[in-house]
Amino acid sequence: MPLLDGKVAIVTGGGNGLGRCHALALAAAGARVVVNDLGGSVLGTGAGDAADAVAEEIRERGGQAVANRASVADWDGAGSIVEQAVRTFGGLDIVVNNAGINRPSSVITMTEQDFDLEIGVHLKGTAAVSHHAARLWAERRPEAGRAIVNTTSPVGMHPMPDGGPYGAAKAGIAALTQVHAQELASLGVRVNAIAPAARTRMVMASPSVDQLMPRSAGFDRHAPEHVSPLVVYLASALCGFTGRVFGVEGPDVALYTPWSVERVVTAASGWSAEALATALADAPPQSAIRAFYPGGCIATVSPPNRTLKTLAATAKLG
Ligand SMILES: NC(=O)c1ccc[n+]([C@@H]2O[C@H](COP(=O)([O-])OP(=O)(O)OC[C@H]3O[C@@H](n4cnc5c(N)ncnc54)[C@H](O)[C@@H]3O)[C@@H](O)[C@H]2O)c1
């Protein structure tokens, strides 16, 4: 029997890139799929509607799928995706929160519109669809085998310059993943997140990132379809994890450790600023971390050397 036989899944932003691959992979594993995406042309074809096209592709392959064109950033629109799953397929088992956009900007250059858009699509969109799914599951009996798969980013786990609104939204999604895992366990829902790296429309629009993902002969490390088996695994009963983030790039899957405490200093009668300066004097100004960026794991430090050097140079100017 296929792994997800009889399950009903939602994939947001399922009309292009990673979401399209996830929708096709979930359907191939036996799930009936609501393919959500904003109305718009299909990448490369110049015509048609992306969600409709992917739903049609699934049906042509013998699966079951319907299209939904709501924006996940709209609270009621997010609700309509869940309603459509229930109306069309009688229930809901799996939510893949994948919809996304990327407008790189620094704290100096960003606009209010950029910030609202990033937070709206990623953070509010993830929260909204998960909320409506959770309400449905709470109204029904607890049932094993429910899953939410969120989409964070390497930039959400290790934020970098010009990735403020995007990185903050993606870090927020990692936080929601942990919170929702705790809140929904009693309803039988596992909640995990992926931090993918793959060559998609979003990446190709950003030349510096696109350079990190060259096309390779043979197994193409950055082809988006290599990310989807992880999503199918996280959506299935094979997965025993909840509240975790998995990096994924081609053949490599990385399991993240959440933020963890590096050192504790204690003052039984409370701290002064001077006493804190003394207590922390020998603590290194940087934390050693292992980051998972395109190309695999790299050892690095936080904050980066260049940030500390720039601060030191600025202090000398003052
Ligand atoms: N490609 C990568 O390397 C990479 C890296 C890290 C994270 N991600 C994340 O993966 C997810 C998929 O991105 P992708 O690379 O496939 O990009 P993509 O641009 O190919 O696909 C994103 C899809 O989301 C849809 N979308 C945008 N706003 C929406 C909204 N309000 N409601 C519904 N759908 C909406 C778009 O129309 C598009 O079809 C995103 O969340 C992205 O941030 C991608």
PDBQT file of the ligand as one rigid body, heavy atoms in Angstrom, charges set to zero:
ROOT
HETATM    1  N1  LIG A 401      14.794  27.426  -3.135  1.00  0.00    +0.000 N 
HETATM    2  C1  LIG A 401      15.557  27.510  -2.056  1.00  0.00    +0.000 C 
HETATM    3  O1  LIG A 401      16.778  27.293  -2.094  1.00  0.00    +0.000 OA
HETATM    4  C2  LIG A 401      14.927  27.840  -0.738  1.00  0.00    +0.000 A 
HETATM    5  C3  LIG A 401      15.797  28.020   0.362  1.00  0.00    +0.000 A 
HETATM    6  C4  LIG A 401      15.228  28.264   1.595  1.00  0.00    +0.000 A 
HETATM    7  C5  LIG A 401      13.853  28.337   1.734  1.00  0.00    +0.000 A 
HETATM    8  N2  LIG A 401      13.045  28.192   0.639  1.00  0.00    +0.000 N 
HETATM    9  C6  LIG A 401      11.603  28.280   0.841  1.00  0.00    +0.000 C 
HETATM   10  O2  LIG A 401      10.951  27.264   0.110  1.00  0.00    +0.000 OA
HETATM   11  C7  LIG A 401       9.623  27.689  -0.195  1.00  0.00    +0.000 C 
HETATM   12  C8  LIG A 401       9.357  27.483  -1.668  1.00  0.00    +0.000 C 
HETATM   13  O3  LIG A 401      10.165  28.375  -2.418  1.00  0.00    +0.000 OA
HETATM   14  P1  LIG A 401      10.688  28.066  -3.906  1.00  0.00    +0.000 P 
HETATM   15  O4  LIG A 401      12.155  28.183  -3.862  1.00  0.00    +0.000 OA
HETATM   16  O5  LIG A 401      10.058  26.845  -4.434  1.00  0.00    +0.000 OA
HETATM   17  O6  LIG A 401      10.158  29.390  -4.644  1.00  0.00    +0.000 OA
HETATM   18  P2  LIG A 401       9.092  29.575  -5.837  1.00  0.00    +0.000 P 
HETATM   19  O7  LIG A 401       9.065  31.044  -6.075  1.00  0.00    +0.000 OA
HETATM   20  O8  LIG A 401       9.418  28.691  -6.975  1.00  0.00    +0.000 OA
HETATM   21  O9  LIG A 401       7.711  29.078  -5.216  1.00  0.00    +0.000 OA
HETATM   22  C9  LIG A 401       7.028  29.782  -4.215  1.00  0.00    +0.000 C 
HETATM   23  C10 LIG A 401       5.546  29.700  -4.516  1.00  0.00    +0.000 C 
HETATM   24  O10 LIG A 401       4.831  30.329  -3.434  1.00  0.00    +0.000 OA
HETATM   25  C11 LIG A 401       3.736  31.028  -4.038  1.00  0.00    +0.000 C 
HETATM   26  N3  LIG A 401       3.239  32.091  -3.161  1.00  0.00    +0.000 N 
HETATM   27  C12 LIG A 401       3.845  33.276  -2.851  1.00  0.00    +0.000 A 
HETATM   28  N4  LIG A 401       3.059  33.999  -2.045  1.00  0.00    +0.000 NA
HETATM   29  C13 LIG A 401       1.943  33.254  -1.826  1.00  0.00    +0.000 A 
HETATM   30  C14 LIG A 401       0.768  33.470  -1.072  1.00  0.00    +0.000 A 
HETATM   31  N5  LIG A 401       0.580  34.614  -0.386  1.00  0.00    +0.000 N 
HETATM   32  N6  LIG A 401      -0.185  32.495  -1.047  1.00  0.00    +0.000 NA
HETATM   33  C15 LIG A 401      -0.012  31.353  -1.748  1.00  0.00    +0.000 A 
HETATM   34  N7  LIG A 401       1.083  31.096  -2.492  1.00  0.00    +0.000 NA
HETATM   35  C16 LIG A 401       2.053  32.042  -2.531  1.00  0.00    +0.000 A 
HETATM   36  C17 LIG A 401       4.333  31.599  -5.314  1.00  0.00    +0.000 C 
HETATM   37  O11 LIG A 401       3.292  31.979  -6.237  1.00  0.00    +0.000 OA
HETATM   38  C18 LIG A 401       5.174  30.442  -5.799  1.00  0.00    +0.000 C 
HETATM   39  O12 LIG A 401       4.445  29.578  -6.659  1.00  0.00    +0.000 OA
HETATM   40  C19 LIG A 401       9.545  29.157   0.253  1.00  0.00    +0.000 C 
HETATM   41  O13 LIG A 401       8.938  29.227   1.522  1.00  0.00    +0.000 OA
HETATM   42  C20 LIG A 401      10.992  29.573   0.341  1.00  0.00    +0.000 C 
HETATM   43  O14 LIG A 401      11.188  30.654   1.215  1.00  0.00    +0.000 OA
HETATM   44  C21 LIG A 401      13.561  27.956  -0.595  1.00  0.00    +0.000 A 
ENDROOT
TORSDOF 0
